[in-house]
Amino acid sequence: HKKNKVFIYWIEIAGTCNLRCPTCATGNFLGSEFVAGRNPTGFMSIDLFKRILEKIRIDNVSDRTEIHLHTWGEPLLHPKVAEFITLTREMGFPCGVSSNLNLDKNLKEVIKAGPEFFRVSVSGFYQDNYQTTHKRGDIRVVKSNMYRLRHMLDQYEGKTAVQVLYHVYKHNADED
């Protein structure tokens, strides 16, 4: 029954990332390592995104459909990420974003657009562990941006739920 199932659509709006995490396909693998070839890079157009949302609405497979604007890329790199969130919400779908938060580009606009959730992906509380699995990342920047995120949520009276996802590996399961 449509009311009993949650359908989550993960839509990649930014086929690029500012980090080079060893466990992530973005920026680390050759096109020949993918069965169907390399994933598309660059930024999705608003028009294509509208068509995708319209198809999801027409298919109407669930009364509990969610749109997540991430898979392997960094959505904050997309210059129009807030427009994607706004459009998703205007079409009646809950919208979520996940980020490594190593940059604050477009963060204010994202918070103003009001996604239902904002995930922060980390793999260490200290730089030694964090940089092992979030290559080119800086946990101090992430922590600083988490404070900025909280400040913006307060400033704009945002209802966005913040989730911190901690990636556990052998090297970071102890002290951190």
C-alpha positions as CSV (number, residue, x, y, z in Angstrom):
1,H,0.0,0.0,0.0
2,K,1.3,3.5,-0.9
3,K,1.0,4.8,2.7
4,N,3.1,2.0,4.1
5,K,6.3,2.4,2.1
6,V,8.9,5.2,2.1
7,F,10.5,5.8,-1.3
8,I,13.7,7.7,-1.2
9,Y,15.2,9.1,-4.4
10,W,18.9,9.9,-4.2
11,I,19.5,12.5,-7.0
12,E,23.1,13.5,-7.7
13,I,23.0,17.3,-8.5
14,A,26.8,17.7,-8.3
15,G,28.9,15.1,-10.0
16,T,32.0,16.4,-8.4
17,C,33.5,16.7,-4.9
18,N,36.1,18.8,-3.2
19,L,37.6,15.8,-1.3
20,R,39.1,12.5,-2.5
21,C,38.0,10.0,0.1
22,P,39.5,6.6,-0.6
23,T,36.2,4.7,-0.2
24,C,34.3,7.1,-2.5
25,A,33.9,6.6,-6.3
26,T,34.0,10.3,-7.0
27,G,37.4,11.3,-8.1
28,N,39.1,8.0,-7.2
29,F,38.2,5.5,-9.9
30,L,38.9,5.3,-13.6
31,G,36.1,5.1,-16.1
32,S,37.2,1.6,-17.0
33,E,36.5,0.5,-13.4
34,F,32.8,1.2,-13.7
35,V,30.6,-1.4,-15.4
36,A,28.6,1.2,-17.4
37,G,31.4,3.8,-17.7
38,R,32.3,6.8,-15.5
39,N,29.5,8.6,-13.7
40,P,28.6,12.0,-15.2
41,T,30.4,14.9,-13.8
42,G,29.5,18.6,-13.5
43,F,26.2,20.1,-12.3
44,M,22.6,19.0,-13.1
45,S,20.4,21.6,-14.7
46,I,17.3,22.9,-13.0
47,D,15.2,21.9,-16.0
48,L,16.4,18.2,-15.9
49,F,15.7,18.2,-12.1
50,K,12.1,19.6,-12.7
51,R,11.5,16.8,-15.2
52,I,12.7,14.2,-12.7
53,L,10.5,15.6,-10.0
54,E,7.5,15.7,-12.3
55,K,8.1,12.0,-13.2
56,I,8.3,11.1,-9.5
57,R,5.0,12.9,-8.9
58,I,3.3,11.3,-11.9
59,D,4.5,7.8,-10.8
60,N,3.1,8.4,-7.4
61,V,4.4,5.2,-5.9
62,S,4.2,6.3,-2.3
63,D,2.6,8.9,-0.1
64,R,5.9,9.1,1.7
65,T,8.4,10.1,-0.9
66,E,11.7,11.8,0.0
67,I,14.2,13.4,-2.2
68,H,17.9,13.4,-1.1
69,L,20.2,15.7,-3.1
70,H,23.4,13.6,-2.8
71,T,25.0,10.3,-3.6
72,W,28.7,10.6,-4.2
73,G,29.1,14.3,-5.0
74,E,29.2,17.4,-2.8
75,P,25.9,19.3,-3.3
76,L,27.2,22.5,-1.7
77,L,29.4,22.9,-4.8
78,H,26.3,23.4,-7.0
79,P,25.8,27.1,-7.4
80,K,22.0,26.6,-7.5
81,V,21.6,24.0,-4.7
82,A,19.1,26.2,-2.8
83,E,16.9,26.4,-5.9
84,F,16.8,22.6,-6.0
85,I,15.7,22.4,-2.4
86,T,13.1,25.1,-2.9
87,L,11.7,23.4,-6.0
88,T,11.6,20.0,-4.2
89,R,9.7,21.5,-1.3
90,E,7.3,23.4,-3.6
91,M,6.4,20.1,-5.3
92,G,5.5,18.7,-1.9
93,F,8.5,16.4,-1.3
94,P,10.7,16.4,1.8
95,C,14.2,17.2,0.9
96,G,17.6,16.4,2.5
97,V,21.2,17.3,1.8
98,S,24.4,15.6,2.9
99,S,27.8,17.3,2.9
100,N,31.4,16.8,4.0
101,L,31.1,20.5,5.2
102,N,34.7,21.3,4.3
103,L,33.3,24.4,2.7
104,D,30.6,26.8,3.5
105,K,29.8,27.7,-0.1
106,N,26.0,28.2,-0.5
107,L,25.4,27.1,3.1
108,K,23.4,30.2,4.0
109,E,21.1,29.8,1.0
110,V,20.7,26.1,1.7
111,I,19.6,26.8,5.3
112,K,17.2,29.6,4.1
113,A,15.7,27.1,1.6
114,G,14.9,24.8,4.6
115,P,15.7,21.2,3.8
116,E,14.2,18.7,6.2
117,F,17.6,17.4,7.1
118,F,21.2,18.3,6.7
119,R,23.7,15.5,7.1
120,V,27.4,16.1,7.9
121,S,29.7,13.3,7.1
122,V,32.8,12.8,9.3
123,S,35.3,10.1,10.1
124,G,37.3,11.5,13.0
125,F,37.1,14.1,15.7
126,Y,40.8,14.9,15.3
127,Q,42.7,15.7,12.1
128,D,44.9,12.6,12.1
129,N,42.0,10.2,11.8
130,Y,39.8,12.5,9.8
131,Q,42.3,13.1,7.0
132,T,42.9,9.4,6.5
133,T,39.4,8.8,5.2
134,H,38.4,12.3,4.2
135,K,41.4,13.1,1.9
136,R,42.0,16.8,1.4
137,G,39.6,17.6,4.3
138,D,40.2,19.5,7.5
139,I,38.1,18.6,10.5
140,R,38.8,22.0,12.0
141,V,37.0,23.6,9.0
142,V,34.1,21.1,9.5
143,K,33.7,21.9,13.2
144,S,33.8,25.6,12.4
145,N,31.2,25.2,9.7
146,M,29.0,23.1,12.1
147,Y,29.0,26.1,14.5
148,R,28.1,28.4,11.5
149,L,25.3,25.9,10.5
150,R,23.9,26.1,14.1
151,H,24.1,29.9,14.1
152,M,22.3,30.1,10.7
153,L,19.6,27.8,11.8
154,D,19.0,30.0,14.9
155,Q,19.2,33.2,12.8
156,Y,16.7,32.1,10.2
157,E,14.6,30.0,12.6
158,G,15.3,26.9,10.6
159,K,13.6,23.7,11.3
160,T,16.2,21.6,9.5
161,A,17.3,18.5,11.5
162,V,21.1,18.2,11.6
163,Q,22.5,14.7,11.5
164,V,26.2,13.8,12.0
165,L,27.1,10.6,10.3
166,Y,30.4,9.1,11.6
167,H,32.1,6.7,9.3
168,V,33.7,3.9,11.4
169,Y,36.9,2.2,10.1
170,K,39.5,0.2,11.9
171,H,41.8,3.3,12.3
172,N,39.1,5.5,13.9
173,A,37.0,3.3,16.1
174,D,39.0,3.9,19.3
175,E,40.0,7.3,20.5
176,D,37.6,9.4,18.3
